[in-house]
Amino acid sequence: MKKRAARYMISSACPLCEGKRLREESLSVTFEGLDHAEMNRLPMAKFSDIFALATTLLMAARD
């Protein structure tokens, strides 16, 4: 059964999502120039830095 199914499987990245396995709608939402998949791949320190900066800017805008 696996051999028959393997004939129909393609091992290349999807040209629409570039292998991120998310719909175009999900990938169109960005924060600081990064889409959902790119944000998930960030190290926690970098992720934290991005949100700390955004929080600082947001708080400054409220004042």
N, C-alpha and C positions, 0 to 999 in steps of 0.2 A: 504494500500500500504506500509506504514512504517513497519508494522509487517512482511510482506513478505520479504522486503528488509533486515530487521534486521537478518533474518535467515542466510544470506550470509556474514554478517559483522563479522570481527574478532576484538576483543578488546585487542590484544596483540601487543607488539612492533615488528616491522620488524627485523628479525635477521641480515639482511644485513646492514641496516642503523641505527639500534638500536633505532628506533623511531624518528630519526632526520628529516625524510621526505625529504632527499636529495639523489641524485644518488651517486653511489660509486665513480664516476669520480670527483664529486664536493667535496666529503669528503676526497679524496686522496690529495688534495691541502692543505698544512699546513703552518702556520707561527708561529714560536716560539713554535712548538709542538702542536698547537691548530688547529683544522679544522674549517671550515666556521661556522658550527652550534655552536661550543664551543665559538668562538669569539663573536658571536651574543648574547650569554648568559652572557657575562662578564659585570660587572658594568662599567660605563663609566670611572671612575677613574683608574681602573685596565687596561682597554683598552688603555687609554691615556698613562699610564706608560709603557706599552709594546712598543707602537710606539715611545715614546720619547727615550727609550733606543735604539731601532733599528735605529732611526735617528741619535743619537749620535755616535753609532758605525759606521754607514755609512759615516758620516762626517769625523770621525777620520781616516777611511780607505782611504779617498780621499786625505788627507794631506800627 
